[in-house]
Each structure stands twice: as structure tokens, then as C-alpha cells.
Amino acid sequence: MTTKWRPAPFELGFITQTFRNSADNDYIAARLLYCNGLDQQFLWSAEQAVEKYLKAILLYNGINTADIGHLLTRAFDRLDAITDIQFDLPDDTRDFLEYLQVYGTNRYLQHPSFTAGEELLRLDNSGEF
């Protein structure tokens, strides 16, 4: 179960600055990296952007994110449990989050990673949170 509270105005500003604005920068970086063929760096920046956007939405809604880490699917499950907000996301959003969760966090190349040519479009579509 997640802990729910109502963020105070100063907390809302902190969430915006720390998570949402930082996610915007990671998203822009991911797009630039992808367009310049820097696939591994793209994956990390894309994972970071999506992670921060998800956490921002959860925090704005008073949902604890302390135990999420880089687990995008855990954050997505909590997002999906918010009943008073409806998200119209592509059907393959969870698949893309699973992909980023594995390959985006592989910045030290512990295992092979890949891009198939559709990741930027999928990132753009998942950015509709």
C-alpha cells in the first residue's frame, strides 16, 4: 500500500523543480543523444526522464515514491492505481518502461543493450503522462 498525503505549497515547488523540471532536461538530452547516435546515453537519459516524470505525478498526488528507485514498472503501477486521473497511454507503454528499466539503467554496460530504431517515438508517446 502507498502512503498518501497532501503536498504543501512549498513541497509542490520542490517537486516541480527537482523532478518535473529535471525530467524536462533529461528528455531534451535524450532526444539530442538519440539524434546523434549515442544510444547508450540516450537510454540512460530516457530512463531518467520517464522516472522523474512518473515520480513527479505520484508526488503531486501525495503518493510515496521512496521505494521506487529505478523501477519504472512499480511507479507505473502506482500511477495506474490513481483513480481520479485517467491517462490515455499507448498499449505498449508498459513494454517500453520494462525495456528502459533494463537497458536504460545499464550505463556501466553490465550486459549488452540495443536500440531498434523506434525508441525516440516510443519515448515521445510515453511522455504523455
VEXLUM-247860 format. One record per residue (C-alpha): residue in three letters; y, z, x negated; residue number from 1. Coordinates in pm, 1 decimal. Layout:
// residues N
site rest = ALA; v = Y; w = Z; u = X; nr = NUM
...
END
This chain:
// residues 129
site rest = MET; v = 0.0; w = 0.0; u = 0.0; nr = 1
site rest = THR; v = 350.3; w = -72.0; u = -121.9; nr = 2
site rest = THR; v = 633.3; w = 174.6; u = -128.5; nr = 3
site rest = LYS; v = 928.7; w = 74.4; u = 88.2; nr = 4
site rest = TRP; v = 1285.3; w = 195.1; u = 58.6; nr = 5
site rest = ARG; v = 1627.0; w = 56.3; u = 144.3; nr = 6
site rest = PRO; v = 1812.3; w = -55.8; u = -171.4; nr = 7
site rest = ALA; v = 2160.6; w = 93.7; u = -211.9; nr = 8
site rest = PRO; v = 2452.8; w = -144.9; u = -268.5; nr = 9
site rest = PHE; v = 2459.2; w = -77.3; u = -644.4; nr = 10
site rest = GLU; v = 2084.3; w = -147.6; u = -655.9; nr = 11
site rest = LEU; v = 2136.9; w = -479.9; u = -480.8; nr = 12
site rest = GLY; v = 2381.8; w = -580.2; u = -753.0; nr = 13
site rest = PHE; v = 2134.3; w = -472.2; u = -1020.4; nr = 14
site rest = ILE; v = 1853.4; w = -671.5; u = -856.5; nr = 15
site rest = THR; v = 2075.3; w = -978.4; u = -836.8; nr = 16
site rest = GLN; v = 2187.4; w = -955.9; u = -1196.8; nr = 17
site rest = THR; v = 1857.0; w = -852.3; u = -1351.9; nr = 18
site rest = PHE; v = 1614.1; w = -1060.3; u = -1151.6; nr = 19
site rest = ARG; v = 1776.8; w = -1336.1; u = -946.0; nr = 20
site rest = ASN; v = 2040.7; w = -1449.5; u = -1197.8; nr = 21
site rest = SER; v = 1792.9; w = -1424.7; u = -1484.5; nr = 22
site rest = ALA; v = 1541.3; w = -1626.6; u = -1280.4; nr = 23
site rest = ASP; v = 1804.7; w = -1896.6; u = -1228.2; nr = 24
site rest = ASN; v = 1847.7; w = -1921.6; u = -1606.3; nr = 25
site rest = ASP; v = 1470.9; w = -1933.6; u = -1665.3; nr = 26
site rest = TYR; v = 1439.8; w = -2205.7; u = -1400.5; nr = 27
site rest = ILE; v = 1709.6; w = -2418.4; u = -1563.9; nr = 28
site rest = ALA; v = 1547.1; w = -2363.0; u = -1904.2; nr = 29
site rest = ALA; v = 1206.6; w = -2461.2; u = -1764.2; nr = 30
site rest = ARG; v = 1346.7; w = -2788.4; u = -1629.1; nr = 31
site rest = LEU; v = 1509.8; w = -2872.6; u = -1963.4; nr = 32
site rest = LEU; v = 1196.0; w = -2781.3; u = -2157.5; nr = 33
site rest = TYR; v = 973.3; w = -2990.6; u = -1932.5; nr = 34
site rest = CYS; v = 1201.1; w = -3293.7; u = -1957.5; nr = 35
site rest = ASN; v = 1190.8; w = -3264.9; u = -2335.8; nr = 36
site rest = GLY; v = 811.7; w = -3243.0; u = -2363.1; nr = 37
site rest = LEU; v = 798.7; w = -2875.9; u = -2461.4; nr = 38
site rest = ASP; v = 507.1; w = -2797.6; u = -2233.7; nr = 39
site rest = GLN; v = 408.2; w = -2450.4; u = -2352.5; nr = 40
site rest = GLN; v = 768.3; w = -2330.2; u = -2349.8; nr = 41
site rest = PHE; v = 810.2; w = -2485.8; u = -2004.4; nr = 42
site rest = LEU; v = 509.1; w = -2294.6; u = -1873.8; nr = 43
site rest = TRP; v = 645.4; w = -1962.3; u = -2001.4; nr = 44
site rest = SER; v = 993.5; w = -2022.1; u = -1858.8; nr = 45
site rest = ALA; v = 849.5; w = -2143.3; u = -1527.9; nr = 46
site rest = GLU; v = 627.1; w = -1835.0; u = -1503.5; nr = 47
site rest = GLN; v = 922.4; w = -1609.3; u = -1581.7; nr = 48
site rest = ALA; v = 1146.1; w = -1780.1; u = -1324.1; nr = 49
site rest = VAL; v = 889.1; w = -1753.4; u = -1045.1; nr = 50
site rest = GLU; v = 800.2; w = -1394.7; u = -1139.4; nr = 51
site rest = LYS; v = 1163.8; w = -1284.8; u = -1127.4; nr = 52
site rest = TYR; v = 1235.1; w = -1468.4; u = -801.0; nr = 53
site rest = LEU; v = 933.6; w = -1304.8; u = -637.6; nr = 54
site rest = LYS; v = 1028.7; w = -961.3; u = -768.0; nr = 55
site rest = ALA; v = 1388.6; w = -1006.1; u = -652.5; nr = 56
site rest = ILE; v = 1277.6; w = -1090.3; u = -299.2; nr = 57
site rest = LEU; v = 1042.4; w = -793.0; u = -292.8; nr = 58
site rest = LEU; v = 1306.0; w = -555.1; u = -426.8; nr = 59
site rest = TYR; v = 1569.5; w = -684.5; u = -183.8; nr = 60
site rest = ASN; v = 1319.8; w = -591.3; u = 87.1; nr = 61
site rest = GLY; v = 1255.0; w = -244.7; u = -55.8; nr = 62
site rest = ILE; v = 907.0; w = -318.9; u = -188.2; nr = 63
site rest = ASN; v = 799.8; w = -161.0; u = -516.9; nr = 64
site rest = THR; v = 718.6; w = -407.5; u = -797.5; nr = 65
site rest = ALA; v = 635.8; w = -162.0; u = -1074.5; nr = 66
site rest = ASP; v = 266.8; w = -253.1; u = -1091.1; nr = 67
site rest = ILE; v = 303.3; w = -631.4; u = -1066.7; nr = 68
site rest = GLY; v = 365.6; w = -724.9; u = -1429.8; nr = 69
site rest = HIS; v = 293.9; w = -1097.8; u = -1467.6; nr = 70
site rest = LEU; v = 55.4; w = -1105.0; u = -1170.9; nr = 71
site rest = LEU; v = 225.2; w = -1370.8; u = -961.9; nr = 72
site rest = THR; v = -52.3; w = -1370.6; u = -703.9; nr = 73
site rest = ARG; v = -9.3; w = -996.2; u = -648.7; nr = 74
site rest = ALA; v = 363.9; w = -1048.3; u = -596.3; nr = 75
site rest = PHE; v = 292.8; w = -1340.2; u = -363.4; nr = 76
site rest = ASP; v = 51.7; w = -1128.8; u = -156.8; nr = 77
site rest = ARG; v = 323.4; w = -865.9; u = -113.0; nr = 78
site rest = LEU; v = 573.1; w = -1134.4; u = -22.2; nr = 79
site rest = ASP; v = 329.9; w = -1275.2; u = 231.5; nr = 80
site rest = ALA; v = 297.7; w = -927.7; u = 386.8; nr = 81
site rest = ILE; v = 670.6; w = -913.1; u = 474.5; nr = 82
site rest = THR; v = 656.8; w = -966.3; u = 848.0; nr = 83
site rest = ASP; v = 1025.9; w = -1008.1; u = 925.8; nr = 84
site rest = ILE; v = 1073.9; w = -1307.9; u = 693.8; nr = 85
site rest = GLN; v = 894.4; w = -1640.1; u = 735.2; nr = 86
site rest = PHE; v = 850.6; w = -1861.3; u = 430.6; nr = 87
site rest = ASP; v = 769.3; w = -2230.2; u = 466.5; nr = 88
site rest = LEU; v = 595.6; w = -2292.4; u = 135.3; nr = 89
site rest = PRO; v = 362.6; w = -2578.5; u = 39.8; nr = 90
site rest = ASP; v = -7.1; w = -2511.9; u = 95.0; nr = 91
site rest = ASP; v = -78.3; w = -2530.1; u = -278.0; nr = 92
site rest = THR; v = 177.0; w = -2262.1; u = -372.6; nr = 93
site rest = ARG; v = -93.4; w = -2002.1; u = -442.9; nr = 94
site rest = ASP; v = -281.9; w = -2251.5; u = -662.4; nr = 95
site rest = PHE; v = 32.5; w = -2318.0; u = -865.0; nr = 96
site rest = LEU; v = 101.0; w = -1945.0; u = -900.7; nr = 97
site rest = GLU; v = -254.8; w = -1894.1; u = -1026.4; nr = 98
site rest = TYR; v = -201.3; w = -2177.7; u = -1275.4; nr = 99
site rest = LEU; v = 124.8; w = -2025.2; u = -1401.7; nr = 100
site rest = GLN; v = -33.9; w = -1679.9; u = -1412.8; nr = 101
site rest = VAL; v = -296.9; w = -1809.7; u = -1656.9; nr = 102
site rest = TYR; v = -114.2; w = -2076.4; u = -1857.6; nr = 103
site rest = GLY; v = 243.8; w = -1953.9; u = -1835.2; nr = 104
site rest = THR; v = 156.3; w = -1620.5; u = -1992.9; nr = 105
site rest = ASN; v = -35.7; w = -1796.2; u = -2271.5; nr = 106
site rest = ARG; v = 266.8; w = -1805.0; u = -2500.9; nr = 107
site rest = TYR; v = 61.9; w = -1684.8; u = -2800.2; nr = 108
site rest = LEU; v = -196.2; w = -1959.4; u = -2739.3; nr = 109
site rest = GLN; v = -493.0; w = -1730.7; u = -2683.2; nr = 110
site rest = HIS; v = -662.6; w = -2021.7; u = -2505.1; nr = 111
site rest = PRO; v = -595.5; w = -2393.6; u = -2456.7; nr = 112
site rest = SER; v = -336.9; w = -2487.2; u = -2197.0; nr = 113
site rest = PHE; v = -242.5; w = -2812.8; u = -2030.8; nr = 114
site rest = THR; v = 5.8; w = -2986.7; u = -1809.4; nr = 115
site rest = ALA; v = -96.2; w = -3269.5; u = -1579.6; nr = 116
site rest = GLY; v = 244.1; w = -3423.9; u = -1511.8; nr = 117
site rest = GLU; v = 320.6; w = -3267.9; u = -1173.3; nr = 118
site rest = GLU; v = 426.2; w = -2920.2; u = -1279.9; nr = 119
site rest = LEU; v = 800.9; w = -2974.4; u = -1251.4; nr = 120
site rest = LEU; v = 766.1; w = -3096.7; u = -893.5; nr = 121
site rest = ARG; v = 538.0; w = -2802.2; u = -814.6; nr = 122
site rest = LEU; v = 789.7; w = -2561.9; u = -972.5; nr = 123
site rest = ASP; v = 1067.2; w = -2714.2; u = -764.1; nr = 124
site rest = ASN; v = 856.7; w = -2677.1; u = -447.9; nr = 125
site rest = SER; v = 763.1; w = -2317.5; u = -524.4; nr = 126
site rest = GLY; v = 1130.4; w = -2239.4; u = -582.4; nr = 127
site rest = GLU; v = 1184.4; w = -2246.7; u = -207.4; nr = 128
site rest = PHE; v = 1121.4; w = -1871.1; u = -184.5; nr = 129
END
